[in-house]
Amino acid sequence: MCGKPTSVDDGASETGWIPVCDLARLKAETIVRVAGRDMLVIWNDGNVVACDRACPHEQADLGRGQVTAGRLLCPRHAASFDLRDGAITAGWPSPPLRLYPVRITGEKIWIETSQRRSGR
């Protein structure tokens, strides 16, 4: 899990944006849980994605899932989520996975916790 956000002093601290962890750590771990929040940041083929930690289908911990070919695989069932827009595998009765805006400042990853990122 990334360290707990403390002070923010580099100008990216507008309302709702929180620092999560360094880019190098995310690249090494692929999936990082956000301290104090039910959210994840994911390294996906050169892109950083932030999303809810709970699967919207069965509430499984997606932090225990795997990232493969641009999709986050749920550890509880065979469904997966497109990391571009949160869409679940066709045929599953579930809303999409909630994604959040991401910003990288220097080597620090920030996420905007109050807005959902638009899809494709």
Stockholm file with secondary structure:
# STOCKHOLM 1.0

chainA/1-120         MCGKPTSVDDGASETGWIPVCDLARLKAETIVRVAGRDMLVIWNDGNVVACDRACPHEQADLGRGQVTAGRLLCPRHAASFDLRDGAITAGWPSPPLRLYPVRITGEKIWIETSQRRSGR
#=GR chainA/1-120 SS CCCCCCCCCSSCCCTTEEEEEEHHHHHHHSEEECTTSSEEEEEETTEEEEEESBCTTTCCBGGGSEEETTEEECSSSSCEEETTTCCBCTTCCCCCCCEECEEEETTEEEEESSSCCCCC
#=GC SS_cons         CCCCCCCCCSSCCCTTEEEEEEHHHHHHHSEEECTTSSEEEEEETTEEEEEESBCTTTCCBGGGSEEETTEEECSSSSCEEETTTCCBCTTCCCCCCCEECEEEETTEEEEESSSCCCCC
//
